[in-house]
Amino acid sequence: MARGVIIAIGIFFLIIAIIGYNVPISVKLADTTTNLTIPQVVAFCDSGFGQIGQMLAQVVMVCSEYKNFLIGIYGSGVLGVILIIVGAIVSGKKKETGACQYCNYVTTSETGLLRHKAENHLDKSPYKCEHCDFIGITEEVLWNHYNDKHPNEKKW
């Protein structure tokens, strides 16, 4: 997943958390309906009146329901922050694994670098057969050549 997408999803979760935290919610206590934000509901439930009022089933329901909602809002905010941090850390570029010693070619795989050297710089390879015109890309390739073509001759 690209780092921009991760950061965008993190921002989306933060926006959900901010909106959910600040948008008033209709709370029905007794026979009146009042619009309260999450902090106001939590303040009410944590206040002395809310603690005394928690003897009433309706107040208990409101306090527990909105405290659970608050946990979801906090979770959304925390998830958003985590995703933004991860998005900032994750690199969108692949790491460079090899650079050609003869030119400025850089690749992300060792096989790509070997292919590049074989196509462009084979004449500069230090792995030349002492018995024929063969030039190997790596020491292992030259060793395999010796074993296949010159099995009874001195290898080095």
Secondary structure, DSSP 4 states (H G I P E B T S, - for coil): --HHHHHHHHHHHHHHHHHHHHS-EEEEETTEEEEE-HHHHHHHHHSHHHHHHTTSHHHHHHHHHHHHHHHHHHHHHHHHHHHHHHHHHS-SSPPP-EE-SSSS-EESSHHHHHHHHHHH-GGG-SEE-SSSS-EESSHHHHHHHHHHH-TTS---
